[in-house]
């Protein structure tokens, strides 16, 4: 079972909070672990629960949401992802939220589909960070800063749609008899280089059509293993 991202919903309107909880929990990769009606409770729950994601209303009855955002950044441990969910449309609010590191800004009222799209992006970003090496080269830094790619991303320059399809079909065949497959195994099945197969596999992961996980061998260096999503 895929690990779920633990989410804290911060919303002063109980009826809206119920709607947002439902939106989040309709996504298979996210689960709500707490709700807060004001800024003080939000900070207390964030410290106690250590969520992966906070849906943060900027209009709160005690502490302003932007102040909550700044204080969230002071909590120890890995930084939490924050999606602003607010009726605030002022340019200054948007700019301050961006400066505070929100990964998305949704203006109320928004649809379940709109939130789901942002949650997909949050999940993809988390996966990109999880798969990244401890030390990054410039291309890898640029890729992380560019943010997640959507499911409709076309193959990058130098990759063909036909070869992408062949790699996807080969992955499906190999995983029909095994739990997962390496880039080398896919490359041998398709008849291309391992480097090229890995590029197509990573593109399939970015599209959401494949999953990747490291497997540690005797050398201590992990080998990425792929399977259909």
N, C-alpha and C positions, 0 to 999 in steps of 0.2 A: 504494500500500500504506500502511495506517495505521501511524504510528509506534508502536512498542511501548515501554511503561514498563519501564525496566531495574531488575531486582530483585536484591537481595542477601539470601540466606537465612542466618540466624544460628541454628544449632542444633547442640548438642553431641552428639546421638545420630545417627550416620551413617545408620541405617535410617530414622529419622524425617525426616531432611533429604532423603533420596531421595523420600519420600512427598510432602513439602511442595513440592519442586521439580516433581514431576509435577503436583500440584494447580495450581501457578502456570502452568506451561507448557501446561496444557490450556485456559488462557484466551488467546484470540487477541491480546489487547492487552498482554500482559505476557511478559517473557522473563527468565530467570535468568542473571545475568552473573557470579555468584560465590557461594561458600559459605564460611562461617566456623564453626569448631568452638568458638571461645572469644571472649571479649570483646576481647582485644588484636588478634586477627586481624580481628575485625569492624570495629574502628576503622581499622586499616591499610587494609583493602579498601575501606571507605567513602570514605576520603580519596583512594585511588588511582583507584577506579572511578567515583566520583560517581554512585551509583545514584539512581533516582527514588523507589524504595521499599525499605524494609528490613523483612523478617519477622524479628522479634526475640524469641528465647527469653529469658525473664527469669532462668532458672536456668542459669548458665554456670559453668564450673569455675574461672575466675580472677577476672574482674571481673563483678560483678553486672549483670544486664541493665538495671536502673534506672540504674546508673552509666553504662553504655554509652549509654543513651538521653540522659542529660544531656550527655555528651561529644559525641554526634552533633550536638547543637544548637549546639556551639561551632565546628563546621567551617565554613570560609568557603563562600560561594556560596549558592544558593537552599536553603531548608530541605528536608530529605528527609522524605517521608511514612514513618511507622513504624506497622506493625501488630504488636501484641504477640501472640505465639503461645506460650502457656505453660500449665503446670499450676497456676500460682499462683492461688489463689482468694481469698486474704485481702483484706479490704476495703482495708487500708492499701496493698497492692501495686497494686490497681486505682486507688486515688486518686492514688498517686504517678505511675502511668503516665499517667493523665489529665492531671495537672499538667505532665508532661513533653511533652504534645502528641501522644500516640498518636492515630491516626485511627480505630483499632478495637482491640478486645481480644478474642481468641479463646482460650477455655479448652480445653486438650487433654483427650481426643482430640476433634477436630472433623472434619466431613465436607468433601469437596471442594465440595459445594454451599454450605456455610456460608462457606468462604473465597472462593468465586467471588462470592457476594453482596457481601462486603466489598471485593473487588477492583473490582467494578462501581461501588461507591460511591467508591472512591479515584479511579477513572478519571473519573467524572462530576465530582468535585470539581476535579480537575486541568483538565478542560475548562472548568468555570465560571471558574476563575482565568485560564486562557489567554484566554478571550473578554472578560474584564473590561477596562474602560477604565483608563487610568492614574489618573484621578481618579474616585471613586465617590460617588454620592449615597447618602442614608440607606437607601433601599429596596435598593440593590445591596449595600451593606454587610450589611444584615440577611439578604439571600439567601445571601451567602457564609458568614456565621456560622451560618446555619441548617443548612448542610450539603447534600449531594446529595439529590435526590429519587429515589425508586425508580421502576421501570418501571411500577408499578401506580398511580402518582399520578393522581388524578382531575383534570380540567381546573379551573384556579383559578376563583374566583368571578367571574362575568361571562362565562365562556366556556362554550359549549354543546358537547355531544358530537357533535351533528350537524354543526356548523360545523367542528369538529376533523377529522371524517371527510372533509368536502369539501376542506379545505386539504390533507390528506394525499393525497387522490386527485389534486388539481390539481398538487401537487409531483411526483407520480409521472408524470403526463402530460407536464409541462414538461421533466422530466429524461429523458424518453424520446427527445427530440430535441436536448437540450443537456446539457452536463456538470452544470450546476447552475442555480438560479433565485434571483432576489431576492425579497424580501418584496413589492415593488411588482408584480412579474410575477405572483406567486401571487394577490395581491389583485385584480388586473385579471381573472384567470382565474375567480376565485370570485365577484367582484362585492362585495367588502367593502373597507374602508379599509386602507391600508398598515399603519397602527399595529395594527389588529386582526389582520391576517394575520401580522405579525411576532410577536405574542403567541402565536398558535397554533403557529407554526413553532418558537418557543423551547420551547413545551411539548412538541412532538414530539421536539425534541432531548433534553429532560430525560427523556423516556420511553425514549430509545434508538432511536426510529423514524426519526430524521433526523440528519444531520451538518451542521455549519456551519463555514465557513472565510472569513476576510476576503479581499477582493480590493481592492488599492490602485489608485485611479484617478489622474487628472491633478491632482486637488485635494489629494492626499496623505491624505485621510480614507478609511479602509477602508469598503467596503460588504460586509455579510455576505451570503454566498451559501449556499444550502441545497441539499441533495440527500438522497434516501432513504438510510437506513443499510443 
